[in-house]
Amino acid sequence: MTNIQHTFMRKGQYLYNRRVPRSSINHYGKFIRLNLGSDVSQATLIAARITQALNRSFATGSIIDIKLIAESMKPSVLSLTKVAEEYVELRDIDSLSPRLAVELLISIAGDLAVEDYTRDDARAFVKALERKGSATATIRRRINSISAILNYAYSELDIEKRNPFSRIIIRGEGKDRKKRGTFSIDQLSEGYVEALCSNSHVRVLFPILGETGCRIGEVVGLRVEDIDLEKNIIHIRPHPHRRLKTTGSERSLPLVGYAERAMREALRGSDGRYVFPQYFKPDGFVSTHASNALNKWIKSRFNGLTAHCLRHTMRDRLRAVEAPLEMIDQIGGWSSINTMGSKYGRGYDVEQLRKWLSKVSLS
């Protein structure tokens, strides 16, 4: 016997056992029996809750689902994969970085319950990335992804445990950072003309990215309905097959100069639904494929520069005409962290953005 009301122990398991009053036998049978598990504290809580519910049921004649009550009180045991999926869904963020981090950790330690990961797993995770030759900035992003997922899990599941991925020191962090190159105006002009004359549905991305400052995934995932050619505006917004990197990434941008012409060319290759249908898959857009194809041409043509360098170039071009910092951040979808005030209000409207983008536009 145990000290828990209406329970006894058998083979290490706490079993709830209670005789049913004659008035409720038709609903529950003569006895109610239920396995409460092996944890004494959890069994105590579940037994007390069931007893309370049954007392009310016997007194009022109402019917309850005993198994449902017991299951709802048992602690959830969730694997890293399941928690990561839920985290990405609730945060509504781009899944690439979390997915890469989760896949690596699973390959090292397995798809464990979230509370089972240890500091040794975190150290092995970092060493695996170092062996791959990952930059320290990439290692930090992967650590942050796992840490955020575990923090979410510990909070939701009421797990009192120190996050094993917190305060990880990375050897030589930041010392390997290389300043990204930027395009000259002549390189941009030559690249835009060459891209538009190439009849390549991939290369037209070059002037679109160069004249909007967008991320490649933001453009590759565009739907036809996101483009307004009457007003020459594109709407960067999430949809079921493409999430955005951050909440601040959602924005509307004017198409100015080469960007407008390139977008019209891109639409010739659309399927009526997506602007770049060749990169659409049922589980989302594979923007990395577009990036690889575009960068192969850009790197060979412009001495190792990449498509991402276009974003850095746009930021420099806007600085050169003394565009307001908040406006630069809004155009590129960058997070504004310099001032608290930047988080208030609706931001600049499209026509204000058009005014400044026209100042740096190449004709």
N, C-alpha and C positions, 0 to 999 in steps of 0.2 A: 504493500500500500504506500501511498505518498501523502504528503500534507496538502496537496492540491485537491480541492473539492471535486468529487465525482470522477476522479482519475485513479489509475493504478499503473504500475510500470511492468512491462514484460519485454525481455530481451533488449533492454536499453531504450525502449520507446515508451513515451507517456501516452496512455490510451484513455480517452474520455468515455465514460460508461454511465448511463443514467436510465433509470426506469421511467417510463412514460405513464402519466395518469390515464385512467380509463377514457376520459373525455377526449383525449388527443391521440389515442391509439390508431384511429382510422387515418390520421395524417402522417404519423411518425413510426408506427409499429410499436411493439411492446418495449423495446430498448433502443436507445440511441448510442451508437458506438463510433468513435472517430479517433484516428491516429493523430496525435498532436506533435510528433517529432521527438527528438532526443534532447533538445535544449530546455532546461528546467525553467528559465526565466520566460522564454517564449511560450512554453506550454502553460505556465501559470496565467499569463495574460490572455491567451486564447480561451482557456477553460473558463476564466472569469467572465469573459465577454459572451461566450456561448450560454453559460448558466444564466446570466442576466437576461439574455434574449429569450431563452426558453421559459424562464419564469413569467415573463410578460406574455409570451405566446400561450402558455397553459392557462393564465388568468383571463385572457381576453378572447381566446379562440382564434387569434390571428396565426397565419402560417409564415414560417421563416425558412430561408435556405441556409441550413447549418454549414454545409460544406463551403458555400460562398463566403460566409462570415470567417471561417477558419482560414481559407486561402487568402482573403484580403488582409489578414493580419500577419501572415507569414512574411518574413523579409524576402525581398526580391533578390535573386542571384542572377546578375546580368553579366554577360561576357563583354569584353572590350568592343567587339564588333557591333553588338546590339546597342550599347551605350553610345558609341560613336555615330551610328546612324541616327539615333534619336537626337543627339546633340546638334548635328548638322541640320537636321530637319527643323528643330525648334529655333535655332539661331538663324536659319535661312541664309547660310553662307556658302561660298564656293567650297565644294567637297574635296578638291584636289589635294591641298596641303594636308588636311587631316587624314585623308585616305592613304597617302604615301607614308605618313608617319605610323599609322596603325598597321599597315601591311608590313613595314619593317620590324616593328615591335613583335608582331605575331610570328614572323619568321625566326626571331631570336628566342622568344620565351613562350610562344603559344598563345592561343586565344583563351586567356584565363578569365575568371571572375575578376572584376575590377579591383577588389580588395586584396587580391593575391599577388599583385605586382610588387616588387621589392626594389630597394636601392641598387642591388646588384644588377637587376634587369635594366635599370636606368643607365648604369655605367656601361653595360654591354651594348646598349643602344647607341651611346655616344661613340664608343670604340668602333662599332660597325660603320658608322657614318664617316669617321676619320679614315678608316681603311679604304673606303670608297673614294676618298679624296674630296669629300664635300667641303665647301667653304664653311668657315665658322658661322657665318650669318645663316646659312642653310641649316646647319646643325641646331642653332638656336631656334629657328622657326619650327623645326620638327619637335624639339623638346617642348616648346610652348603649346603646340597642337595637342600633344599627349597630356601635358599638364592641365590644360583647359578641360579636356574630356574627363579626366579623373576628378578634377575639382567639381565638375557638374555631377558626376556619378556619386561622389561622397556626400554631396549636399542633398541630392534627391533620395538617396538610400539611407540617410542618417548614419553614415559610416564615420566613426571617429578614428581617423588615421592620418598621419602626416603623409602628404603627397610625396612619393619617392622621386618624382621628377622636378621637385621644387629646388631652387638654389643650386642647380648643377653648374659647376665651373668647367668651362671649355678652355682647353689649353690654347693659348695664343689668340684668344677671341678678338676679332677686329683687326689684327695685325696683317691678315692676308687680304684685306679689303682692297679692291682695285677700283679706281674711279672709272665709271663708264664713259666711253667716248661719245662725242656728239657729231652730228652732221654739219657740214658747212652749207651755206645757202646754195652754192654752186652744185654741191652733191645732191641736195634736195631737188633742185630744178631738173638736173639731168636724170635723176631717178624717177621723178614724176612722169616726165615725157617718155622715158623708156618703158615704164610700166604701162602707160596708157596706150602705147603703140605695140605692145607685145601680144595682144589678144589672149593674155593669160588671166584667168579668173582669180588666181592667187596673187599675182603681182599688183593688181589694182588695190590690194590692201595697203600697199606702200603709201600712196598719196592720202588715202583715207586716214590712216594712222598718223601720218606726218602732219596733217592739217587739222586734226581734232584733238590729238594728244591722248586718244583712247588706248586702253589695253587691247591686245589682239583678241582675247577671248570675248571682250565686249562687242567687238565688231563682227567676229565670226558667228556669234550667236544671235545676230539680229534677225528679227522676223520682218517680212515685207510691211506689216502693219506698223512697225516701229519707225518707218521712214515717211516723212511728209515732204514730197518734192515740190508741192505748191508753195510751201513756206520755207523750203530748204532747211529742214530740221530733222535730226535723228533723236530718238528717245532711247536712252540706255536704261533699260528696266528689266527686272527679273521675270522669268516665265517658267512654266513647268519643266522645261528642258535646259534651262540655263540660269544659274544663280549668279549673283554679283559678289565681288570680293568683300565689300563692306557695305553697310547701309548707306554710307555717303557716296557710294559709286553710282547710285541711281540719279540720273540727271538728263536734261535735254540740252542738245548742242546744235548750233547752227552749222550748216555745210557751206563753207566759204571757199571760193577759188577752185583749186584742183580737187578738193574734197567733194564738191558737188558733182563735178564731171566724172570723177572716179566712181562715185556711188551710182550714178546713172549707168555706167558701164557694168558695175557689179550686178545691178538688177537684171541685166540682160541674161545672166546665168542663173537667175533664181528659178525656183519651181512653183512660184506663186505663193508660197508659204514662208520659206526661208531664203535669205539672200545668198547664203553659202550652203546649199543643201548637201554638198559632197562631204561635209564634215558633221552631218547630223547622224546620230545613232539613237536607238530607242531609249537608252539610259542617259542621254545628254550629248552635248557637242564635244568633239575631240579637237579642241583648239590647238593642242600640242602638235597635231599633224599639220595644221595650217602653218604654225610657227616654224616647224622644221623645214617645210617646203619653201616658205618665204625667206627664211634666214640663209638657206643654202645659196640663194641668188644674191641676197644683200651682202653676205660675208665675202663672197668672191668678187663682188662688184665694188665694194666700199671698204676694202682693207680690214675685214674682221668686225666691222660694226654689225649690230643686230637690230631687229625690229624694235626691241625695247629701248634702244638708244634714241628712237624717235620721241619717246615721252620726255626724256631728259632734254632733248634738243628743244622741244616745244616749251618746256619750262624756262630755259635760257632765253628763248626768243621773246617770251612774254615779259621776262625780267627786263630785257633790253629796251622795251617800250614803256617800262615803268608801270606795268599793270598792277593793280592792287593784289596783295598776297592772297587774300581770301578768294578773289576771282580766279587766280591761278589754280588754287586748290580745287575750286568748284569745277573748272574746266577739265582738269585731269582726274577728278574723282579722288583726290588725295584727302587724307584726314587733316583738318585744321586743328592744330594743337597749341598754337602760339597764344591765342586769346580765348577767354571764356565766351566773349561776345559772338565769336564766329559760329557758335552752336545755336544761336537764337535767330529768329526771323526766317524768311523764306529764301534768302539768298538773292543773287542777281537774276534778272529775267533773261530770256534768250536774246532779246535785242541788245541788251547791254553786253552780253558775251560776244555777239556778232560784231559790235563796234570794235572791241579789242582784238578779236581774232582777225578782223579785216586789216588791222594795222600790221600784223605779221604775215598775212597771207601772201603767197607767191602768185604772181599773175602769169 
